[in-house]
Amino acid sequence: MMMLTMTDTETIESPGVGPATEEGRAVSPSFAGKRLAREWQTIAAMVGCYCEGHHATKAALCPECRELLDYAAVRLERCRFGVEKPVCVKCPVHCYQPARREQAKAVMRYAGPRMLWRHPILSLRHWLDGFRKAPVVV
């Protein structure tokens, strides 16, 4: 299981997301705010759900899904909107490469409905985040 750290005292486990290092434990990227950390937790849970359903993995992600999750982490860390980031579907700047974007869509199409049962709080928060206004591109 991957440990996601939101603050120094608060640690969240993300089921279905396996180790990314040889030590068997991965640390989530550091994010500027709770909103981005929650976005990371949501995408990590979705990728874990997708990988488990499509690639029959339980403890760790397959290399393809691990690469997508690593790519998503980099995109989140480098998001030009920072803590004001809207959900990706409402973002005026699409920073994913076209192939990665299609891969992320497939993951979200599969995992989205299942997230209601597996991670209802994350699903609700993500749905509420969808009502945020997208920042204006300057």
C-alpha positions as CSV (number, residue, x, y, z in Angstrom):
1,M,0.0,0.0,0.0
2,M,1.2,3.5,-0.8
3,M,1.3,6.0,2.0
4,L,0.1,9.4,1.1
5,T,1.2,12.2,3.4
6,M,-0.9,15.3,3.5
7,T,0.8,17.0,6.5
8,D,3.6,16.0,8.8
9,T,1.1,14.5,11.3
10,E,-1.6,13.2,9.0
11,T,-1.0,10.1,6.8
12,I,-3.5,8.5,4.5
13,E,-3.3,5.1,2.9
14,S,-4.3,4.5,-0.7
15,P,-5.5,1.0,-1.3
16,G,-4.6,-0.7,-4.5
17,V,-1.5,1.5,-5.1
18,G,1.6,-0.6,-4.8
19,P,5.2,0.1,-4.2
20,A,7.2,2.2,-6.6
21,T,10.6,1.8,-5.1
22,E,12.8,-1.2,-4.4
23,E,12.2,-0.6,-0.7
24,G,8.6,-1.4,-1.3
25,R,7.3,1.9,0.0
26,A,6.5,5.0,-2.0
27,V,6.0,8.5,-0.7
28,S,3.5,10.7,-2.4
29,P,4.7,13.9,-4.1
30,S,4.6,17.0,-2.0
31,F,1.8,19.3,-2.8
32,A,1.1,22.9,-1.9
33,G,-2.3,22.4,-0.4
34,K,-4.8,19.9,0.8
35,R,-6.8,20.3,-2.4
36,L,-4.0,19.0,-4.6
37,A,-3.2,16.3,-2.1
38,R,-6.8,15.2,-2.3
39,E,-6.7,15.3,-6.1
40,W,-3.6,13.0,-5.9
41,Q,-5.3,10.7,-3.6
42,T,-8.3,10.5,-5.9
43,I,-6.3,9.7,-9.0
44,A,-4.2,7.2,-7.1
45,A,-7.4,5.4,-6.0
46,M,-8.9,5.5,-9.5
47,V,-5.7,4.1,-11.1
48,G,-5.6,1.3,-8.4
49,C,-9.2,0.4,-9.1
50,Y,-8.7,0.4,-12.9
51,C,-5.5,-1.7,-12.6
52,E,-7.1,-4.2,-10.3
53,G,-10.1,-4.6,-12.7
54,H,-8.2,-4.7,-16.0
55,H,-4.8,-6.2,-15.1
56,A,-5.8,-8.5,-12.3
57,T,-3.4,-6.9,-9.8
58,K,-4.0,-6.7,-6.1
59,A,-1.0,-5.5,-4.1
60,A,0.9,-3.4,-6.7
61,L,0.2,-1.5,-9.9
62,C,1.3,-2.9,-13.2
63,P,4.1,-1.0,-15.0
64,E,1.7,0.7,-17.4
65,C,-0.6,2.0,-14.6
66,R,2.4,3.0,-12.5
67,E,3.7,5.1,-15.4
68,L,0.3,6.8,-15.7
69,L,0.2,7.5,-11.9
70,D,3.8,8.9,-12.0
71,Y,2.9,11.1,-15.0
72,A,-0.2,12.4,-13.2
73,A,1.9,13.2,-10.1
74,V,4.3,15.3,-12.2
75,R,1.4,17.1,-13.9
76,L,-0.2,17.9,-10.5
77,E,3.1,19.2,-9.1
78,R,3.6,21.4,-12.1
79,C,0.1,22.7,-12.5
80,R,0.2,26.3,-13.3
81,F,-2.9,27.0,-11.2
82,G,-1.5,25.5,-8.0
83,V,-4.0,25.4,-5.1
84,E,-6.6,27.1,-7.3
85,K,-6.5,24.1,-9.7
86,P,-10.0,23.1,-11.0
87,V,-10.8,19.5,-11.8
88,C,-9.0,18.5,-15.1
89,V,-12.2,18.3,-17.2
90,K,-13.0,22.0,-16.4
91,C,-9.4,23.2,-16.7
92,P,-8.7,25.7,-19.6
93,V,-5.2,24.3,-20.0
94,H,-4.9,20.6,-20.9
95,C,-1.4,19.7,-19.8
96,Y,-1.6,15.9,-20.5
97,Q,-0.1,14.5,-23.7
98,P,-2.9,13.3,-26.0
99,A,-2.1,9.6,-25.4
100,R,-1.9,10.0,-21.6
101,R,-5.1,12.0,-21.7
102,E,-7.0,9.2,-23.4
103,Q,-5.5,6.7,-20.9
104,A,-6.7,8.9,-18.0
105,K,-10.1,9.1,-19.5
106,A,-10.3,5.3,-19.8
107,V,-9.3,5.0,-16.2
108,M,-11.8,7.5,-15.0
109,R,-14.6,6.0,-17.1
110,Y,-14.0,2.7,-15.5
111,A,-13.2,3.7,-12.0
112,G,-15.5,6.7,-11.6
113,P,-18.7,4.7,-10.9
114,R,-16.9,2.2,-8.7
115,M,-15.4,5.0,-6.6
116,L,-18.8,5.6,-5.1
117,W,-18.6,2.2,-3.4
118,R,-14.9,2.0,-2.7
119,H,-14.2,5.6,-1.7
120,P,-17.5,7.5,-1.2
121,I,-15.9,10.5,0.6
122,L,-13.3,11.0,-2.1
123,S,-16.0,10.7,-4.7
124,L,-18.2,13.3,-3.0
125,R,-15.3,15.7,-2.5
126,H,-14.2,15.3,-6.2
127,W,-17.8,15.9,-7.3
128,L,-18.0,19.1,-5.1
129,D,-14.6,20.2,-6.5
130,G,-16.2,20.1,-9.9
131,F,-18.3,23.1,-9.0
132,R,-15.2,25.3,-8.6
133,K,-14.8,28.0,-11.1
134,A,-11.9,27.5,-13.5
135,P,-9.2,30.3,-13.3
136,V,-8.8,32.6,-16.2
137,V,-5.8,31.9,-18.4
138,V,-3.6,35.0,-18.7
